[in-house]
């Protein structure tokens, strides 16, 4: 009889544990997954909020500004530097979409003294954006990681180099296509001109025998 009571107690405990696990999976676990997904995002803004951005590489600096045909209407992009020109919508969208939706594979912490090892002391590119509320955000792109699938990067790092070389800094691993988004020739940042079509000249009327 005592064994039966112990068995019943064990069964009750097991059922309680099963209920707690189910409750955790239904309520707590989804919240943790959502938080994990949010942490993986590089930035928390939408691309349509970006009004101005700069792409700085060791070779050149490019600046772009969103312009509106009418207030609140459809917008397009204009290149301001190094030349003034209509910007390629496809090239701009490719970069801005990755800034707004891109996620970091993981984050590692390094000391400031190790920034050169990751190519972040002299980055291959720095992208700075200004939003419609005047907020600015920066993404600094360093070397490719050992797998060749990611770039080392910093999101909104301090403007001035850390005074303490032992200070820990977060470094993200971002998708390699960020490199394709920023490392493109100047011609690809410009809007392609429509091909010129030479209108055929109308043949001169042949004089009739009566007009000779």
Backbone as CSV, one residue per row, in Angstrom:
resi,resn,N_x,N_y,N_z,CA_x,CA_y,CA_z,C_x,C_y,C_z
1,UNK,0.842,-1.220,0.000,0.000,0.000,0.000,0.869,1.260,0.000
2,UNK,1.964,1.169,0.789,2.884,2.302,0.841,3.538,2.531,-0.498
3,UNK,3.870,1.421,-1.207,4.470,1.527,-2.525,3.520,2.179,-3.496
4,UNK,2.255,1.848,-3.411,1.251,2.433,-4.286,1.140,3.939,-4.060
5,UNK,1.204,4.350,-2.788,1.135,5.787,-2.493,2.331,6.522,-3.067
6,UNK,3.514,5.923,-2.931,4.723,6.544,-3.480,4.647,6.661,-4.991
7,UNK,4.098,5.602,-5.588,3.949,5.616,-7.057,3.012,6.721,-7.489
8,UNK,1.919,6.882,-6.759,0.956,7.931,-7.093,1.588,9.316,-6.934
9,UNK,2.405,9.463,-5.919,3.076,10.752,-5.701,4.027,11.041,-6.844
10,UNK,4.770,10.016,-7.258,5.705,10.201,-8.366,4.973,10.551,-9.658
11,UNK,3.849,9.892,-9.880,3.063,10.181,-11.072,2.557,11.627,-11.042
12,UNK,2.092,12.060,-9.862,1.588,13.431,-9.724,2.694,14.442,-9.969
13,UNK,3.901,14.143,-9.428,5.034,15.046,-9.635,5.402,15.114,-11.118
14,UNK,5.400,13.933,-11.769,5.738,13.892,-13.201,4.737,14.680,-14.022
15,UNK,3.469,14.553,-13.706,2.436,15.306,-14.426,2.594,16.796,-14.208
16,UNK,2.956,17.181,-12.977,3.159,18.598,-12.686,4.330,19.148,-13.488
17,UNK,5.419,18.361,-13.549,6.584,18.801,-14.308,6.243,18.932,-15.792
18,UNK,5.461,17.990,-16.294,5.043,18.053,-17.704,4.228,19.302,-17.973
19,UNK,3.358,19.629,-17.015,2.554,20.842,-17.174,3.395,22.096,-17.160
20,UNK,4.421,22.123,-16.283,5.305,23.286,-16.216,6.118,23.439,-17.492
21,UNK,6.588,22.322,-18.033,7.354,22.374,-19.281,6.483,22.895,-20.411
22,UNK,5.254,22.394,-20.466,4.334,22.848,-21.515,4.035,24.335,-21.374
23,UNK,3.856,24.777,-20.116,3.594,26.196,-19.876,4.785,27.044,-20.304
24,UNK,5.999,26.562,-20.007,7.214,27.286,-20.396,7.302,27.401,-21.909
25,UNK,7.050,26.306,-22.598,7.154,26.314,-24.059,6.124,27.230,-24.690
26,UNK,4.935,27.305,-24.074,3.865,28.127,-24.654,4.036,29.609,-24.358
27,UNK,4.581,29.944,-23.213,4.609,31.342,-22.794,6.026,31.934,-22.762
28,UNK,6.948,31.277,-22.098,8.273,31.844,-21.894,9.151,31.669,-23.121
29,UNK,9.187,30.467,-23.668,10.085,30.186,-24.782,9.858,31.092,-25.993
30,UNK,8.597,31.319,-26.438,8.417,32.239,-27.576,8.946,33.640,-27.307
31,UNK,8.823,34.118,-26.063,9.336,35.445,-25.728,10.853,35.472,-25.831
32,UNK,11.494,34.388,-25.379,12.944,34.332,-25.471,13.403,34.293,-26.921
33,UNK,12.676,33.544,-27.767,13.032,33.473,-29.176,12.870,34.830,-29.843
34,UNK,11.783,35.535,-29.483,11.565,36.861,-30.058,12.677,37.813,-29.648
35,UNK,13.083,37.734,-28.376,14.174,38.589,-27.901,15.471,38.240,-28.607
36,UNK,15.694,36.946,-28.830,16.906,36.508,-29.524,16.934,37.042,-30.946
37,UNK,15.778,36.971,-31.639,15.700,37.494,-32.996,15.972,38.990,-33.018
38,UNK,15.433,39.709,-32.032,15.612,41.157,-31.986,17.075,41.496,-31.758
39,UNK,17.763,40.721,-30.928,19.172,40.974,-30.660,20.021,40.749,-31.899
40,UNK,19.584,39.868,-32.803,20.355,39.562,-33.986,20.269,40.669,-35.033
41,UNK,19.248,41.505,-34.953,19.129,42.593,-35.931,20.243,43.614,-35.706
42,UNK,20.779,44.107,-36.812,21.866,45.080,-36.696,21.322,46.428,-36.258
43,UNK,20.257,46.879,-36.931,19.630,48.155,-36.595,18.121,47.953,-36.460
44,UNK,17.463,48.932,-35.853,16.030,48.813,-35.592,15.234,49.902,-36.300
45,UNK,15.612,50.245,-37.541,14.843,51.249,-38.287,14.455,50.674,-39.641
46,UNK,13.440,51.283,-40.248,13.009,50.893,-41.588,13.748,51.723,-42.631
47,UNK,13.952,51.148,-43.798,14.730,51.833,-44.833,14.057,53.110,-45.321
48,UNK,12.700,53.180,-45.251,12.020,54.377,-45.745,12.217,55.587,-44.830
49,UNK,12.833,55.381,-43.662,13.106,56.500,-42.758,14.448,57.162,-43.057
50,UNK,15.279,56.509,-43.859,16.599,57.048,-44.180,16.453,58.202,-45.161
51,UNK,17.005,59.360,-44.813,16.908,60.549,-45.653,18.241,60.913,-46.308
52,UNK,19.316,60.433,-45.732,20.637,60.809,-46.218,21.607,59.708,-45.802
53,UNK,22.557,59.363,-46.672,23.564,58.391,-46.258,24.882,58.639,-46.984
54,UNK,25.935,58.171,-46.341,27.300,58.314,-46.853,27.978,56.959,-46.871
55,UNK,28.691,56.688,-47.932,29.528,55.488,-48.020,30.971,55.949,-48.144
56,UNK,31.758,55.639,-47.128,33.161,56.060,-47.129,34.053,54.836,-47.250
57,UNK,34.920,54.816,-48.265,35.902,53.758,-48.452,37.286,54.407,-48.517
58,UNK,38.357,53.625,-48.484,39.692,54.232,-48.595,39.895,54.981,-49.910
59,UNK,39.118,54.622,-50.940,39.298,55.251,-52.250,38.431,56.482,-52.469
60,UNK,37.232,56.508,-51.873,36.313,57.594,-52.186,35.263,57.763,-51.092
61,UNK,34.565,58.902,-51.170,33.420,59.178,-50.299,32.234,59.505,-51.188
62,UNK,31.131,58.807,-50.975,29.914,59.066,-51.737,28.820,59.496,-50.774
63,UNK,28.040,60.499,-51.162,26.909,60.940,-50.349,25.654,60.952,-51.203
64,UNK,24.543,60.604,-50.570,23.268,60.503,-51.270,22.175,61.151,-50.421
65,UNK,21.204,61.749,-51.098,20.090,62.412,-50.401,18.777,62.003,-51.050
66,UNK,17.793,61.735,-50.198,16.454,61.415,-50.699,15.743,62.716,-51.086
67,UNK,15.156,62.755,-52.255,14.433,63.938,-52.721,13.010,63.533,-53.067
68,UNK,12.114,64.499,-52.901,10.687,64.247,-53.149,10.209,65.147,-54.271
69,UNK,9.473,64.554,-55.207,8.888,65.343,-56.296,7.846,66.300,-55.728
70,UNK,7.033,65.811,-54.804,6.068,66.632,-54.073,6.117,66.215,-52.612
71,UNK,5.763,67.116,-51.718,5.816,66.837,-50.295,4.921,65.653,-49.959
72,UNK,5.527,64.644,-49.339,4.769,63.452,-48.983,4.550,62.503,-50.147
73,UNK,5.079,62.848,-51.298,4.890,62.008,-52.476,6.016,61.005,-52.656
74,UNK,6.118,60.491,-53.857,7.135,59.494,-54.168,8.518,60.138,-54.145
75,UNK,9.494,59.370,-53.677,10.848,59.908,-53.554,11.806,59.183,-54.494
76,UNK,12.949,59.805,-54.689,14.041,59.196,-55.441,15.346,59.616,-54.761
77,UNK,16.467,59.109,-55.263,17.747,59.405,-54.639,18.660,60.168,-55.581
78,UNK,19.371,61.142,-54.996,20.332,61.943,-55.756,21.722,61.767,-55.145
79,UNK,22.702,61.562,-55.997,24.081,61.543,-55.529,24.576,62.980,-55.445
80,UNK,25.196,63.326,-54.317,25.724,64.679,-54.117,27.236,64.727,-54.275
81,UNK,27.930,63.680,-53.839,29.379,63.568,-53.970,29.729,62.158,-54.423
82,UNK,30.765,61.988,-55.209,31.731,62.987,-55.697,31.230,63.823,-56.878
83,UNK,30.088,63.448,-57.458,29.473,64.230,-58.526,27.986,64.309,-58.240
84,UNK,27.334,65.280,-58.823,25.890,65.369,-58.707,25.264,64.599,-59.862
85,UNK,24.396,63.641,-59.507,23.770,62.815,-60.536,22.574,62.100,-59.927
86,UNK,21.655,61.664,-60.795,20.566,60.809,-60.331,21.162,59.463,-59.923
87,UNK,20.755,58.951,-58.746,21.318,57.707,-58.235,20.552,56.502,-58.769
88,UNK,21.249,55.393,-58.851,20.619,54.135,-59.245,19.743,53.633,-58.108
89,UNK,18.448,53.536,-58.346,17.523,53.090,-57.303,17.847,51.671,-56.861
90,UNK,18.235,50.814,-57.786,18.530,49.419,-57.447,19.744,49.325,-56.521
91,UNK,20.794,50.081,-56.815,22.004,50.037,-55.984,21.734,50.592,-54.592
92,UNK,20.968,51.683,-54.522,20.634,52.284,-53.228,19.759,51.337,-52.416
93,UNK,18.727,50.785,-53.050,17.824,49.874,-52.339,18.554,48.649,-51.819
94,UNK,19.505,48.142,-52.602,20.257,46.953,-52.195,20.982,47.201,-50.878
95,UNK,21.612,48.359,-50.748,22.337,48.690,-49.522,21.390,48.991,-48.370
96,UNK,20.406,49.864,-48.606,19.530,50.284,-47.514,18.684,49.134,-46.976
97,UNK,18.295,48.220,-47.852,17.519,47.067,-47.392,18.350,46.204,-46.449
98,UNK,19.627,46.056,-46.743,20.471,45.264,-45.865,20.732,45.955,-44.536
99,UNK,20.823,47.271,-44.552,20.982,47.995,-43.297,19.756,47.845,-42.410
100,UNK,18.574,47.903,-43.024,17.332,47.882,-42.251,16.922,46.481,-41.811
101,UNK,17.248,45.458,-42.599,16.782,44.106,-42.290,17.907,43.145,-41.951
102,UNK,19.164,43.556,-42.161,20.290,42.651,-41.938,20.409,42.213,-40.493
103,UNK,20.879,40.981,-40.309,21.061,40.424,-38.982,22.490,39.946,-38.804
104,UNK,22.936,40.028,-37.584,24.267,39.550,-37.243,24.194,38.068,-36.912
105,UNK,25.129,37.293,-37.467,25.156,35.866,-37.174,25.473,35.633,-35.704
106,UNK,26.408,36.393,-35.185,26.734,36.338,-33.757,27.594,37.547,-33.402
107,UNK,27.763,37.747,-32.114,28.560,38.860,-31.606,29.703,38.314,-30.777
108,UNK,30.887,38.875,-31.007,32.039,38.504,-30.192,32.575,39.770,-29.523
109,UNK,33.209,39.600,-28.402,33.801,40.729,-27.689,35.315,40.667,-27.815
110,UNK,35.891,41.784,-28.237,37.345,41.866,-28.356,37.823,43.113,-27.622
111,UNK,39.102,43.153,-27.345,39.662,44.361,-26.748,39.956,45.370,-27.848
112,UNK,39.996,46.623,-27.490,40.274,47.675,-28.465,41.626,47.470,-29.129
113,UNK,42.561,46.855,-28.419,43.896,46.624,-28.974,43.863,45.653,-30.152
114,UNK,42.803,44.829,-30.236,42.720,43.830,-31.299,41.932,44.307,-32.521
115,UNK,41.491,45.559,-32.523,40.733,46.063,-33.669,41.478,45.884,-34.993
116,UNK,42.804,46.110,-35.054,43.506,45.912,-36.323,43.424,44.476,-36.844
117,UNK,43.354,43.487,-35.952,43.268,42.089,-36.390,41.988,41.825,-37.162
118,UNK,40.952,42.603,-36.899,39.661,42.423,-37.546,39.418,43.459,-38.649
119,UNK,40.444,44.259,-38.931,40.309,45.259,-39.987,39.400,46.406,-39.629
120,UNK,39.211,46.644,-38.348,38.269,47.674,-37.916,38.955,48.967,-37.506
121,UNK,40.279,48.979,-37.517,40.996,50.227,-37.270,41.085,51.050,-38.547
122,UNK,41.182,50.377,-39.698,41.159,51.017,-41.012,40.148,50.246,-41.865
123,UNK,38.877,50.504,-41.645,37.826,49.686,-42.276,37.801,49.802,-43.789
124,UNK,37.272,48.749,-44.428,37.116,48.786,-45.878,35.949,49.680,-46.285
125,UNK,35.030,49.927,-45.374,33.922,50.843,-45.666,33.221,51.233,-44.371
126,UNK,32.728,52.472,-44.348,31.893,52.958,-43.248,30.640,53.583,-43.853
127,UNK,29.487,53.087,-43.436,28.211,53.615,-43.928,27.545,54.391,-42.798
128,UNK,27.199,55.635,-43.066,26.525,56.488,-42.083,25.187,56.909,-42.658
129,UNK,24.121,56.732,-41.881,22.783,57.118,-42.337,22.184,58.133,-41.376
130,UNK,21.357,59.007,-41.933,20.599,59.959,-41.116,19.116,59.689,-41.356
131,UNK,18.366,59.539,-40.246,16.946,59.228,-40.340,16.096,60.496,-40.369
132,UNK,14.800,60.302,-40.531,13.878,61.438,-40.603,13.741,62.172,-39.278
133,UNK,14.198,61.556,-38.172,14.182,62.240,-36.876,15.553,62.780,-36.498
134,UNK,16.460,62.839,-37.488,17.818,63.367,-37.337,18.763,62.428,-36.599
135,UNK,18.306,61.239,-36.240,19.219,60.254,-35.667,20.235,59.814,-36.714
136,UNK,21.438,59.523,-36.289,22.447,58.978,-37.195,22.907,57.621,-36.680
137,UNK,23.222,56.743,-37.613,23.705,55.404,-37.290,24.862,55.074,-38.218
138,UNK,25.824,54.308,-37.701,27.001,53.953,-38.490,27.222,52.448,-38.463
139,UNK,27.655,51.937,-39.615,28.093,50.552,-39.700,29.502,50.550,-40.275
140,UNK,30.445,49.995,-39.518,31.846,49.935,-39.918,32.150,48.499,-40.342
141,UNK,32.665,48.331,-41.550,32.923,47.002,-42.096,34.423,46.727,-42.139
142,UNK,34.820,45.619,-41.528,36.223,45.242,-41.490,36.548,44.086,-42.412
143,UNK,37.419,43.186,-41.949,37.876,42.071,-42.773,36.820,40.982,-42.893
144,UNK,37.052,40.086,-43.861,36.239,38.882,-44.001,36.681,37.869,-42.951
145,UNK,35.724,37.140,-42.369,36.092,36.151,-41.363,36.718,34.915,-42.027
146,UNK,37.188,33.966,-41.239,37.928,32.811,-41.760,37.070,31.934,-42.667
147,UNK,35.744,31.948,-42.484,34.865,31.114,-43.315,34.604,31.729,-44.686
148,UNK,34.855,33.031,-44.820,34.582,33.712,-46.079,33.119,34.046,-46.282
149,UNK,32.268,33.808,-45.285,30.825,34.043,-45.404,30.375,35.314,-44.698
150,UNK,31.214,35.858,-43.829,30.811,37.018,-43.029,31.912,38.072,-43.022
151,UNK,31.499,39.289,-42.655,32.439,40.379,-42.427,32.394,40.745,-40.948
152,UNK,33.543,41.104,-40.409,33.561,41.669,-39.067,33.063,43.105,-39.159
153,UNK,32.235,43.510,-38.223,31.632,44.844,-38.304,31.359,45.385,-36.905
154,UNK,31.184,46.707,-36.851,30.751,47.388,-35.628,29.557,48.262,-35.972
155,UNK,28.545,48.199,-35.141,27.357,49.033,-35.307,27.394,50.149,-34.276
156,UNK,27.363,51.376,-34.771,27.396,52.562,-33.907,28.550,52.530,-32.902
157,UNK,29.784,52.332,-33.389,30.935,52.371,-32.470,31.189,53.800,-32.011
158,UNK,31.960,53.985,-30.950,32.289,55.343,-30.508,33.070,56.088,-31.574
159,UNK,32.808,57.380,-31.698,33.475,58.198,-32.706,34.979,58.245,-32.476
160,UNK,35.390,58.428,-31.240,36.820,58.511,-30.918,37.328,57.130,-30.521
161,UNK,38.568,56.803,-30.854,39.148,55.519,-30.446,39.166,55.413,-28.928
162,UNK,38.897,54.225,-28.393,38.923,54.053,-26.932,40.297,54.385,-26.367
163,UNK,40.308,55.075,-25.235,41.560,55.430,-24.587,42.208,54.208,-23.932
164,UNK,41.369,53.294,-23.474,41.859,52.083,-22.825,41.903,50.953,-23.848
165,UNK,43.114,50.493,-24.199,43.245,49.450,-25.219,42.713,48.107,-24.750
166,UNK,42.495,47.954,-23.442,41.973,46.698,-22.908,40.446,46.694,-22.833
167,UNK,39.821,47.802,-23.240,38.365,47.911,-23.177,37.722,46.917,-24.130
168,UNK,36.677,46.232,-23.683,35.977,45.271,-24.515,34.998,45.981,-25.450
169,UNK,34.984,45.552,-26.704,34.089,46.129,-27.700,33.341,45.013,-28.428
170,UNK,32.034,45.194,-28.677,31.291,44.163,-29.410,31.578,44.238,-30.908
171,UNK,31.836,43.099,-31.513,32.061,42.993,-32.953,31.039,42.018,-33.523
172,UNK,30.353,42.434,-34.562,29.330,41.613,-35.194,29.904,40.850,-36.376
173,UNK,29.276,39.724,-36.698,29.547,39.031,-37.945,28.330,39.236,-38.840
174,UNK,28.500,40.033,-39.899,27.390,40.380,-40.779,27.574,39.685,-42.120
175,UNK,26.486,39.491,-42.897,26.587,38.783,-44.172,27.590,39.427,-45.130
176,UNK,28.238,38.577,-45.925,29.277,39.028,-46.852,28.716,39.961,-47.926
177,UNK,27.412,39.860,-48.222,26.878,40.707,-49.302,26.863,42.189,-48.938
178,UNK,27.177,42.540,-47.680,27.392,43.952,-47.357,28.560,44.503,-48.164
179,UNK,29.561,43.646,-48.403,30.706,44.095,-49.203,30.269,44.400,-50.626
180,UNK,29.417,43.537,-51.186,28.908,43.786,-52.535,28.058,45.052,-52.582
181,UNK,27.417,45.381,-51.460,26.535,46.544,-51.423,27.303,47.856,-51.429
182,UNK,28.536,47.858,-50.917,29.291,49.114,-50.812,30.455,49.197,-51.790
183,UNK,31.035,48.047,-52.144,32.199,48.048,-53.027,31.742,47.895,-54.481
184,UNK,31.261,48.975,-55.044,30.839,48.962,-56.443,31.398,50.195,-57.143
185,UNK,31.655,50.103,-58.444,32.202,51.266,-59.156,31.225,52.425,-59.171
186,UNK,31.767,53.612,-59.358,30.941,54.831,-59.343,29.823,54.750,-60.375
187,UNK,30.088,54.154,-61.525,29.083,54.080,-62.586,27.839,53.314,-62.140
188,UNK,28.008,52.338,-61.229,26.856,51.555,-60.775,26.019,52.297,-59.740
189,UNK,26.569,53.366,-59.155,25.788,54.188,-58.227,24.942,55.205,-58.975
190,UNK,25.253,55.437,-60.243,24.503,56.411,-61.029,23.342,55.748,-61.763
191,UNK,22.301,56.506,-61.941,21.170,56.008,-62.707,21.572,55.859,-64.168
192,UNK,21.245,54.717,-64.754,21.602,54.477,-66.151,20.823,55.422,-67.053
193,UNK,21.539,56.031,-67.967,20.893,56.947,-68.898,20.137,56.160,-69.963
194,UNK,18.999,56.714,-70.346,18.219,56.067,-71.405,19.005,56.131,-72.706
195,UNK,19.007,55.038,-73.455,19.765,55.061,-74.725,19.204,56.104,-75.679
196,UNK,20.136,56.800,-76.297,19.715,57.831,-77.242,19.288,57.184,-78.555
197,UNK,18.188,57.648,-79.059,17.694,57.135,-80.338,17.738,58.271,-81.355
198,UNK,18.489,58.073,-82.407,18.586,59.078,-83.467,17.367,58.961,-84.374
199,UNK,16.625,60.048,-84.435,15.457,60.045,-85.299,15.905,60.025,-86.757
200,UNK,15.339,59.112,-87.532,15.726,59.063,-88.945,15.283,60.337,-89.673
201,UNK,16.180,60.834,-90.481,15.853,62.047,-91.215,14.882,61.735,-92.352
202,UNK,13.929,62.621,-92.477,12.966,62.445,-93.569,13.662,62.727,-94.892
203,UNK,13.467,61.838,-95.857,14.101,62.075,-97.166,13.534,63.320,-97.834
204,UNK,14.422,64.027,-98.496,13.969,65.223,-99.220,13.045,64.797,-100.357
205,UNK,11.965,65.537,-100.538,11.029,65.165,-101.626,11.724,65.244,-102.985
206,UNK,11.507,64.212,-103.764,12.074,64.194,-105.117,11.242,65.106,-106.010
207,UNK,11.886,66.055,-106.639,11.092,66.974,-107.492,10.467,66.218,-108.662
208,UNK,9.226,66.543,-108.901,8.528,65.920,-110.023,8.959,66.573,-111.322
209,UNK,8.769,65.886,-112.449,9.181,66.456,-113.750,8.545,67.807,-114.025
210,UNK,7.321,68.026,-113.478,6.654,69.290,-113.747,7.361,70.443,-113.034
211,UNK,8.042,70.156,-111.877,8.654,71.226,-111.110,10.074,71.521,-111.543
212,UNK,10.658,70.655,-112.429,12.007,70.900,-112.896,12.074,72.111,-113.783
